[in-house]
Amino acid sequence: MQPLLEYFGHPEFSVPCIHVTGSKGKGSIVTMAGNIIKASGFKTVGLFRSPALTHFTDRISEVDGPFEETVYQKAFIELKAGLQKFGLVVPKNYEHLEEATGTSLTYFELVTLFSFLVFREAGCDFVVYEVFAGGRHDPTNVLKPKVSVINTIELEHTELLGDTLEKIALEKAGIIKPGVPVVIGPQTKESVRKVFQEEAGGNEIIFIPDKLKNTYFLDDTGRLKMRVEELGVDLKLAGDFQSLNALVATTAARLAVPGIKESAIRAGLEKAFFPGRFEIKTSAELIDYPGIPYLILDGAHTKNSIKGAVETLEIYRALLKKQRTYDSCLTDFTEDEKPLLLFACAKNKNVEAMAEMIKGHFDKVILTRPGDFKASDLPRARAAFDFSKPEIIEDYRAAIKTALKTASEKRCGLVVLGSLYLIGEVKKELEKTPWN
């Protein structure tokens, strides 16, 4: 990427930024930190996240949503000129950057390069970046951030990053830059913390605790919210892990923007919302499926994130049992009822560990593929979920429609887990977005 970056005048250095890696919670931290910084008075704050749920611009946006289409178009024209100068394949538009892969640059490098041009074209005052995977060799690692963030480490992408937590931690620590403060999310092993301490050298390093006090409640729409007592905020992003993400984001924002006011921190955190992270659709929104009391979309795809998702689900169900009068659709909701699960995951994920966390929480399981972008291993998933006698529907479009119809007929909740790509496909069906 370096010759292209030089050709474009090093757009990666044009806007101050925070750089976020880790195994889980990256997107939520990016969203929270971006909202905090926007609330502190910055006019235009960019977010770089992955994957895209329903549209390419989900990856590269402003805190409040996509930029104007002209911003993306002008950045693409600029990108096209650079690709032509270096004799690289030029895609037909920015949504088809994968057409240019295989010619020295990867898809992820092109998306990253495009994001730099978009943020510069948009005149961003600040940007918060999420890595794709790892850190040391990630295309975003050309950045020189104000703050580096490394959230909780789990065994993931082991074929690329290593087969132990310590090896993965070393790769993630590759985003640490000399003199740049580092915020470290909760870790399960002291040996992982030691890796970060050693890699940080003389940099300021802040370790986040592994537990905060949270209180859950339903808002007047029937969605789950969470009071984080230590921060004095009510989060839309629910789950004990999200309170820790909020503390990570807050710590990073304070380091990046010295003197930031507590009122901006509260306002940013309370506004922050990230689709596909314990996202609740109530019956009022599911007009085509009137029998479904709730639909929960969560892109959890590791053992610990699945564990967190089902724990939050049980908290939500318990609150519904106490406060089900807000929605007449919940009159049939009984104490012993369990929701239906639609599940898919990529073939490189630890489906056995995830299935173990799911056991006992669902009445029926439907297994499918996560979409067209990620390869899956349905026979392996079937074996992992054998305890539930799952229904296998290989066509994810048919599986989504079957799950929605079945939950509506059974008048039970529906939960979608295992892949953000699957979440994106469910959202397309609900929003009647044509499948490609």
Secondary structure, DSSP 8 states (H G I E B T S, - for coil): -HHHHHHTT-GGGSS-EEEEE-SS-HHHHHHHHHHHHHHTT-S-EEEE-SS-SSSGGGTEEETTB---HHHHHHHHHHHHHHHHHTT----SSGGGGGGGTTSSS-HHHHHHHHHHHHHHHTT-SEEEEE-SS-STT-GGGG---SEEEE----S-SHHHH-SSHHHHHHHHGGG--TT--EEE---S-HHHHHHHHHHHTTS-EEE--S---EEEEE-TTS-EEEEETTTTEEESS-SHHHHHHHHHHHHHHHHHSTT--HHHHHHHHHH---TTSSEEEEGGG-TTSTT-SEEEE----SHHHHHHHHHHHHHHHHHHHHSGGG-GGGGG--TT---EEEE---TTS-HHHHHHHHTTS-SEEEE----SSS---HHHHHHHTGGG--EE--SHHHHHHHHHHHHHHHT--EEEES-HHHHHHHHHHHHT----
